[in-house]
Amino acid sequence: MTSEVEQAPGVSEALGYEQARDELIEVVRRLEAGGTTLEESLALWERGEELARVCRRWLEGARARLDAALADEAAADEDGA
């Protein structure tokens, strides 16, 4: 099967959050619009799952950085108090 939703392995890992989110939005739009074959729909679904994982990793990383910054700030406040 050759489909425009297929990507080389590891390509998704290089996507930034916004790129993955925008592509995920397009995948969802295409699925909701219908008119694709079962095989195309499955490929879109799989791509959407992969993109959702990429977005989730970015968000989890951002959350970890925020938590670390808040912990550093709290520690600095305790040291200075």
N, C-alpha and C positions, 0 to 999 in steps of 0.2 A: 504494500500500500504506500503510495506517495501522496502526502497531504501537506498543505501549507502549515498545519499545526505541529508537524514533527520538528523536533529540534535535535541538534547534535548533543550527545551526553555532556553534561557539565555547563552547557550554555546558560541554563537557568541560574546556576550558581553565580554567574558573573553579572546578572541583572541587578540593578538597583531597585530599591523599594518601589519608587514611582513607576519605573518601567514595568515591573512585574504586576503592579496593581492595575495599570492601564491596560496591559494585555489581558489580565484576568477579566476586567470589565468587558472587553471586546469578546472574549470567549463566552461569557455569560450571555451577552447580547445575541450572539449567533445561536447559542443553544435555545434561548427563549424564542427567537424568531422562527425556529423550525426550518423545515425544507432541506435538511441534511439527511444523508443516508445513515443507517444504523452505525456503520463503520466510522463515518465521519463524526457522528455524535459521540461515539466512544472515545475517539482520538481527542476530540475537544474536551470531553470530561476529564480524561487523563491529564491533558495539558493544564486544565484548570486546577486540578488537585496539586500538580507540581508547582504551579504559580502561587497557590495558596500557601504551600509549605515555605516557599521563598519569602513571601510577605510575613508569615508568622515568625520565621527566623529573624528577619530584620526587626520586627516589633519587639521580640523577646530580647534581642541585643540592645535595642534602644532602652528598654525597660531596665535591663541590668546596669547600663551606664548611668541612668537616672538614679537608680537605687544606690549605686556606689557614690555618686556625687552627693546625694542627700546624706548618706552615712558619713562621708568625709566632713561635710558641713556640720553635722551634729557633733562629731568628735572634736572638731575645732572649737565649737561653741562650749563644749564641756571643758576643754583645756583652758579656754580663756575666761571661764567663769569663776 
